[in-house]
Each structure stands twice: as structure tokens, then as C-alpha cells.
Amino acid sequence: MTPSNAAIYSSRTCTPESLRTLAGYLEAALDQGESVVLMRIGTHVRSVYVGDPSRPLEELMESGAVDAIQADEMLALTCLGLNRITADGQRYRFVRSVRYIADRQAVVFTPI
């Protein structure tokens, strides 16, 4: 996390809903040994996939959708590169990166 976002996150008394949602997808990715891929599908919704982001979009498993506001908060509370978050007492380490899949920009969260 960037220092400013880290300060905002650590000053909260409970886990933000956006990070709870991200943690749920990270759990699914950990179970499958894959990554979480967040991709814009419109103005108000982001698709979430679990899989290998180097594979074609058709080979990723669609895992749901989050509204754009929640997705934007996930991005605001994390940063490119190594991240550590705690969601409801459970700690997660992951790398956030950006890549293109099917000619669309995607944000990738890879648990480590």
C-alpha cells in the first residue's frame, strides 16, 4: 500500500467491505493456485475471474462481479507490487499487477 492509503486503511476499526470481497476472491484463487483478475465490463460493473492471466479470456473462470465503486476502493487500498492486508483477522499477501487480456486492461491480484 502507498503510505497514504496504508494510513487510511490502518486507521479503520473494521475491514472495509471492498477488502472483504477481495479476500474472498483471494481465497478462491489460493485454493486453485491461480490469480484473481478484475476487468471492466461496463461503466458500473467489473467482472472477476480466477485463473492464469497469461491464458486467453475464454479459459479464465468467471467468478462474479463487483460494482465499480467497490472495485475502485480495492484499487485505492492496494498498490502495484507487493501488498499485505488483513481482512477480518486473516492476513493475505499478494502482488497486484496490470496486463491486457483480450485487448482489455485487467488488474491481477496474485496470492503469494
N, CA, C and O of each residue as an XYZ file, in Angstrom:
448
protein
N       0.831     -1.170      0.000
C       0.000      0.000      0.000
C       0.879      1.237      0.000
O       1.968      1.240      0.574
N       0.407      2.264     -0.634
C       1.118      3.528     -0.549
C       0.949      4.058      0.862
O      -0.025      3.713      1.532
N       1.879      4.895      1.336
C       1.768      5.375      2.714
C       0.421      6.020      3.022
O      -0.143      5.775      4.088
N      -0.103      6.835      2.118
C      -1.374      7.498      2.404
C      -2.513      6.498      2.502
O      -3.338      6.597      3.410
N      -2.578      5.540      1.591
C      -3.633      4.527      1.648
C      -3.448      3.613      2.849
O      -4.430      3.198      3.465
N      -2.220      3.296      3.186
C      -1.951      2.458      4.354
C      -2.446      3.144      5.619
O      -3.012      2.497      6.501
N      -2.232      4.449      5.709
C      -2.681      5.184      6.892
C      -4.199      5.175      6.979
O      -4.758      5.004      8.062
N      -4.866      5.358      5.852
C      -6.330      5.338      5.834
C      -6.832      3.964      6.261
O      -7.720      3.859      7.107
N      -6.263      2.909      5.675
C      -6.711      1.550      5.969
C      -6.448      1.189      7.430
O      -7.328      0.647      8.098
N      -5.248      1.484      7.931
C      -4.910      1.073      9.301
C      -5.652      1.881     10.358
O      -5.730      1.461     11.513
N      -6.195      3.029      9.980
C      -6.929      3.818     10.964
C      -8.371      3.351     11.115
O      -9.073      3.809     12.017
N      -8.819      2.459     10.261
C     -10.196      1.954     10.347
C     -10.289      0.906     11.451
O      -9.333      0.185     11.735
N     -11.465      0.845     12.063
C     -11.647     -0.117     13.141
C     -12.122     -1.467     12.645
O     -12.036     -2.456     13.373
N     -12.625     -1.529     11.413
C     -13.041     -2.812     10.854
C     -12.585     -2.897      9.399
O     -12.188     -1.899      8.797
N     -12.647     -4.068      8.866
C     -12.207     -4.300      7.494
C     -13.198     -3.684      6.508
O     -14.395     -3.956      6.595
N     -12.723     -2.859      5.574
C     -13.628     -2.316      4.560
C     -14.263     -3.444      3.743
O     -13.615     -4.457      3.477
N     -15.493     -3.276      3.356
C     -16.211     -4.298      2.588
C     -15.473     -4.664      1.305
O     -15.484     -5.824      0.894
N     -14.834     -3.688      0.670
C     -14.101     -3.972     -0.573
C     -12.967     -4.961     -0.324
O     -12.726     -5.843     -1.149
N     -12.267     -4.827      0.805
C     -11.177     -5.762      1.100
C     -11.706     -7.123      1.544
O     -11.050     -8.140      1.319
N     -12.873     -7.157      2.165
C     -13.506     -8.454      2.464
C     -13.827     -9.184      1.157
O     -13.592    -10.385      1.026
N     -14.358     -8.445      0.214
C     -14.686     -9.036     -1.087
C     -13.422     -9.544     -1.773
O     -13.390    -10.670     -2.268
N     -12.380     -8.713     -1.800
C     -11.114     -9.126     -2.401
C     -10.569    -10.363     -1.698
O     -10.080    -11.280     -2.357
N     -10.646    -10.403     -0.371
C     -10.153    -11.550      0.396
C     -10.884    -12.832     -0.001
O     -10.270    -13.894     -0.098
N     -12.195    -12.733     -0.230
C     -12.958    -13.905     -0.669
C     -12.468    -14.434     -2.001
O     -12.339    -15.644     -2.186
N     -12.195    -13.533     -2.926
C     -11.671    -13.958     -4.224
C     -10.244    -14.487     -4.101
O      -9.872    -15.433     -4.795
N      -9.438    -13.877     -3.215
C      -8.080    -14.388     -2.992
C      -8.113    -15.802     -2.431
O      -7.279    -16.629     -2.800
N      -9.060    -16.093     -1.547
C      -9.216    -17.455     -1.011
C      -9.495    -18.440     -2.139
O      -8.894    -19.513     -2.189
N     -10.403    -18.083     -3.041
C     -10.713    -18.958     -4.183
C      -9.480    -19.154     -5.058
O      -9.215    -20.262     -5.524
N      -8.731    -18.082     -5.279
C      -7.518    -18.180     -6.093
C      -6.474    -19.056     -5.416
O      -5.815    -19.859     -6.076
N      -6.320    -18.908     -4.099
C      -5.369    -19.745     -3.356
C      -5.741    -21.216     -3.461
O      -4.871    -22.066     -3.651
N      -7.039    -21.523     -3.338
C      -7.497    -22.911     -3.432
C      -7.156    -23.539     -4.777
O      -6.907    -24.742     -4.864
N      -7.144    -22.721     -5.825
C      -6.900    -23.238     -7.170
C      -5.482    -22.979     -7.658
O      -5.128    -23.394     -8.762
N      -4.665    -22.303     -6.860
C      -3.307    -21.985     -7.277
C      -3.287    -21.013     -8.441
O      -2.433    -21.115     -9.322
N      -4.211    -20.080     -8.451
C      -4.359    -19.145     -9.579
C      -4.348    -17.703     -9.086
O      -3.982    -17.429     -7.943
N      -4.749    -16.791     -9.957
C      -4.820    -15.366     -9.661
C      -6.256    -14.883     -9.770
O      -7.113    -15.556    -10.342
N      -6.503    -13.706     -9.212
C      -7.786    -13.023     -9.350
C      -7.595    -11.952    -10.415
O      -6.644    -11.172    -10.354
N      -8.495    -11.914    -11.391
C      -8.418    -10.943    -12.479
C      -9.665    -10.071    -12.410
O     -10.786    -10.578    -12.414
N      -9.466     -8.773    -12.346
C     -10.557     -7.802    -12.275
C     -10.579     -7.034    -13.591
O      -9.578     -6.429    -13.975
N     -11.726     -7.056    -14.288
C     -11.792     -6.472    -15.616
C     -13.072     -5.656    -15.791
O     -14.151     -6.087    -15.383
N     -12.946     -4.489    -16.393
C     -14.095     -3.612    -16.649
C     -14.987     -4.244    -17.715
O     -14.512     -4.682    -18.763
N     -16.303     -4.282    -17.423
C     -17.248     -4.772    -18.429
C     -18.307     -3.727    -18.761
O     -19.192     -3.976    -19.580
N     -18.222     -2.595    -18.149
C     -19.167     -1.503    -18.373
C     -18.785     -0.358    -17.466
O     -17.705     -0.357    -16.874
N     -19.656      0.606    -17.356
C     -19.330      1.759    -16.517
C     -19.510      1.473    -15.038
O     -18.815      2.057    -14.206
N     -20.428      0.587    -14.700
C     -20.786      0.405    -13.296
C     -20.403     -0.943    -12.698
O     -20.600     -1.165    -11.504
N     -19.862     -1.837    -13.505
C     -19.586     -3.199    -13.022
C     -18.215     -3.660    -13.506
O     -17.768     -3.302    -14.596
N     -17.555     -4.468    -12.663
C     -16.281     -5.100    -13.027
C     -16.449     -6.610    -12.895
O     -16.966     -7.097    -11.889
N     -16.015     -7.340    -13.901
C     -16.040     -8.805    -13.847
C     -14.844     -9.301    -13.054
O     -13.767     -8.706    -13.086
N     -15.052    -10.394    -12.345
C     -13.975    -11.017    -11.590
C     -13.803    -12.438    -12.118
O     -14.763    -13.202    -12.228
N     -12.559    -12.770    -12.441
C     -12.217    -14.097    -12.933
C     -11.143    -14.685    -12.027
O     -10.381    -13.947    -11.402
N     -11.082    -15.996    -11.957
C      -9.995    -16.683    -11.270
C      -9.333    -17.566    -12.308
O     -10.000    -18.331    -13.006
N      -8.017    -17.456    -12.405
C      -7.297    -18.266    -13.376
C      -5.921    -17.703    -13.646
O      -5.436    -16.823    -12.934
N      -5.307    -18.222    -14.680
C      -3.979    -17.817    -15.105
C      -4.123    -16.658    -16.088
O      -4.623    -16.860    -17.195
N      -3.698    -15.445    -15.713
C      -3.908    -14.284    -16.574
C      -3.119    -14.317    -17.879
O      -3.341    -13.482    -18.755
N      -2.205    -15.265    -18.018
C      -1.479    -15.385    -19.289
C      -2.278    -16.202    -20.305
O      -1.889    -16.293    -21.470
N      -3.374    -16.786    -19.878
C      -4.230    -17.583    -20.754
C      -5.286    -16.686    -21.416
O      -5.519    -15.569    -20.954
N      -5.918    -17.157    -22.480
C      -6.992    -16.376    -23.112
C      -8.181    -16.197    -22.163
O      -8.398    -17.008    -21.263
N      -8.935    -15.137    -22.376
C     -10.082    -14.811    -21.528
C     -11.051    -15.986    -21.423
O     -11.613    -16.230    -20.355
N     -11.251    -16.709    -22.513
C     -12.189    -17.840    -22.529
C     -11.783    -18.950    -21.566
O     -12.617    -19.762    -21.168
N     -10.515    -18.990    -21.193
C     -10.032    -20.046    -20.307
C     -10.047    -19.638    -18.825
O      -9.756    -20.457    -17.953
N     -10.385    -18.383    -18.546
C     -10.492    -17.942    -17.160
C     -11.884    -18.286    -16.642
O     -12.859    -18.234    -17.391
N     -11.975    -18.633    -15.374
C     -13.261    -18.979    -14.772
C     -13.919    -17.711    -14.228
O     -13.381    -17.056    -13.335
N     -15.078    -17.375    -14.771
C     -15.791    -16.206    -14.278
C     -16.293    -16.503    -12.865
O     -16.946    -17.519    -12.624
N     -15.979    -15.604    -11.944
C     -16.298    -15.851    -10.530
C     -17.277    -14.852     -9.947
O     -17.606    -14.935     -8.763
N     -17.744    -13.920    -10.740
C     -18.707    -12.958    -10.236
C     -18.438    -11.576    -10.775
O     -17.719    -11.393    -11.757
N     -19.035    -10.602    -10.104
C     -18.876     -9.208    -10.496
C     -18.940     -8.339     -9.254
O     -19.583     -8.694     -8.266
N     -18.274     -7.205     -9.311
C     -18.349     -6.213     -8.242
C     -18.697     -4.877     -8.870
O     -18.364     -4.618    -10.026
N     -19.373     -4.022     -8.097
C     -19.702     -2.721     -8.657
C     -18.437     -1.869     -8.731
O     -17.468     -2.108     -8.011
N     -18.466     -0.887     -9.602
C     -17.286     -0.069     -9.878
C     -16.787      0.665     -8.636
O     -15.579      0.820     -8.457
N     -17.684      1.112     -7.792
C     -17.274      1.840     -6.579
C     -16.462      0.928     -5.668
O     -15.436      1.339     -5.126
N     -16.919     -0.305     -5.501
C     -16.196     -1.260     -4.660
C     -14.841     -1.609     -5.294
O     -13.834     -1.695     -4.592
N     -14.818     -1.807     -6.604
C     -13.564     -2.107     -7.305
C     -12.584     -0.940     -7.165
O     -11.393     -1.154     -6.939
N     -13.078      0.281     -7.298
C     -12.212      1.454     -7.152
C     -11.621      1.532     -5.751
O     -10.466      1.925     -5.587
N     -12.408      1.159     -4.734
C     -11.884      1.167     -3.369
C     -10.821      0.087     -3.189
O      -9.828      0.309     -2.496
N     -11.018     -1.090     -3.811
C      -9.986     -2.144     -3.759
C      -8.671     -1.594     -4.287
O      -7.611     -1.823     -3.704
N      -8.748     -0.869     -5.395
C      -7.538     -0.320     -6.007
C      -6.945      0.800     -5.164
O      -5.724      0.940     -5.094
N      -7.793      1.596     -4.525
C      -7.300      2.685     -3.683
C      -6.598      2.164     -2.427
O      -5.682      2.808     -1.916
N      -7.021      1.010     -1.934
C      -6.457      0.457     -0.701
C      -5.323     -0.537     -0.952
O      -4.772     -1.104     -0.009
N      -4.978     -0.746     -2.215
C      -3.840     -1.593     -2.577
C      -2.969     -0.801     -3.551
O      -3.336      0.295     -3.975
N      -1.822     -1.361     -3.898
C      -0.934     -0.675     -4.842
C      -0.309     -1.700     -5.774
O      -0.374     -2.903     -5.521
N       0.296     -1.220     -6.850
C       1.031     -2.120     -7.729
C       2.182     -2.726     -6.941
O       2.790     -2.051     -6.111
N       2.484     -3.991     -7.195
C       3.554     -4.659     -6.477
C       3.033     -5.425     -5.279
O       1.866     -5.812     -5.230
N       3.915     -5.640     -4.311
C       3.602     -6.448     -3.127
C       2.634     -5.728     -2.198
O       2.805     -4.544     -1.905
N       1.622     -6.448     -1.742
C       0.633     -5.923     -0.808
C       0.447     -6.905      0.337
O       0.582     -8.118      0.173
N       0.132     -6.348      1.502
C      -0.244     -7.149      2.670
C      -1.492     -6.501      3.241
O      -1.503     -5.307      3.542
N      -2.538     -7.293      3.388
C      -3.759     -6.780      4.002
C      -4.233     -7.776      5.049
O      -3.866     -8.951      5.026
N      -5.043     -7.287      5.954
C      -5.712     -8.143      6.932
C      -7.203     -7.922      6.759
O      -7.685     -6.792      6.832
N      -7.924     -8.998      6.531
C      -9.373     -8.930      6.376
C      -9.994     -9.833      7.430
O      -9.869    -11.056      7.368
N     -10.654     -9.229      8.382
C     -11.302     -9.959      9.467
C     -10.357    -10.933     10.165
O     -10.710    -12.081     10.433
N      -9.154    -10.453     10.453
C      -8.189    -11.249     11.196
C      -7.317    -12.171     10.355
O      -6.325    -12.697     10.861
N      -7.651    -12.381      9.104
C      -6.866    -13.243      8.219
C      -5.912    -12.370      7.403
O      -6.331    -11.365      6.827
N      -4.642    -12.745      7.352
C      -3.647    -11.973      6.604
C      -3.481    -12.539      5.207
O      -3.496    -13.753      5.000
N      -3.324    -11.633      4.252
C      -3.129    -12.004      2.850
C      -1.940    -11.244      2.297
O      -1.754    -10.059      2.573
N      -1.135    -11.951      1.507
C      -0.026    -11.337      0.764
C      -0.283    -11.624     -0.702
O      -0.597    -12.752     -1.082
N      -0.148    -10.599     -1.516
C      -0.365    -10.772     -2.947
C       0.377     -9.686     -3.712
O       0.768     -8.659     -3.157
N       0.556     -9.941     -4.980
C       1.151     -8.967     -5.885
C       0.048     -8.459     -6.797
O      -0.679     -9.243     -7.407
N      -0.070     -7.139     -6.884
C      -1.030     -6.535     -7.812
C      -0.275     -6.077     -9.041
O       0.748     -5.401     -8.935
N      -0.783     -6.447    -10.216
C      -0.161     -6.052    -11.481
C      -1.253     -5.703    -12.485
O      -2.442     -5.877    -12.221
N      -0.828     -5.215    -13.622
C      -1.751     -4.853    -14.689
C      -1.287     -5.545    -15.960
O      -0.090     -5.627    -16.236
N      -2.242     -6.037    -16.723
C      -1.920     -6.662    -18.010
C      -3.100     -6.504    -18.941
O      -4.167     -6.049    -18.530
N      -2.914     -6.872    -20.180
C      -4.000     -6.839    -21.156
C      -4.436     -8.258    -21.468
O      -3.613     -9.128    -21.752
N      -5.736     -8.478    -21.412
C      -6.331     -9.768    -21.754
C      -7.446     -9.460    -22.738
O      -8.328     -8.650    -22.450
N      -7.411    -10.096    -23.889
C      -8.412     -9.861    -24.931
C      -8.512     -8.369    -25.257
O      -9.606     -7.827    -25.412
N      -7.354     -7.720    -25.356
C      -7.266     -6.294    -25.695
C      -7.940     -5.371    -24.691
O      -8.273     -4.233    -25.021
N      -8.144     -5.851    -23.465
C      -8.698     -5.020    -22.405
C      -7.747     -5.028    -21.220
O      -7.129     -6.046    -20.910
N      -7.638     -3.882    -20.563
C      -6.785     -3.801    -19.390
C      -7.432     -4.551    -18.234
O      -8.639     -4.459    -18.012
N      -6.618     -5.285    -17.512
C      -7.094     -6.048    -16.363
C      -6.134     -5.849    -15.199
O      -4.926     -5.713    -15.392
N      -6.683     -5.834    -13.995
C      -5.879     -5.782    -12.776
C      -5.804     -7.199    -12.243
O      -6.822     -7.880    -12.116
N      -4.589     -7.641    -11.931
C      -4.364     -9.019    -11.490
C      -3.848     -9.003    -10.059
O      -2.896     -8.293     -9.735
N      -4.491     -9.799     -9.208
C      -4.059     -9.987     -7.820
C      -3.582    -11.437     -7.708
O      -4.376    -12.373     -7.807
N      -2.284    -11.606     -7.500
C      -1.708    -12.952     -7.423
C      -1.271    -13.241     -5.990
O      -0.319    -12.630     -5.504
N      -1.956    -14.172     -5.299
C      -1.560    -14.508     -3.929
C      -0.168    -15.126     -3.894
O       0.219    -15.869     -4.797
N       0.576    -14.809     -2.841
C       1.906    -15.423     -2.671
C       2.027    -15.975     -1.269
O       3.065    -16.533     -0.912
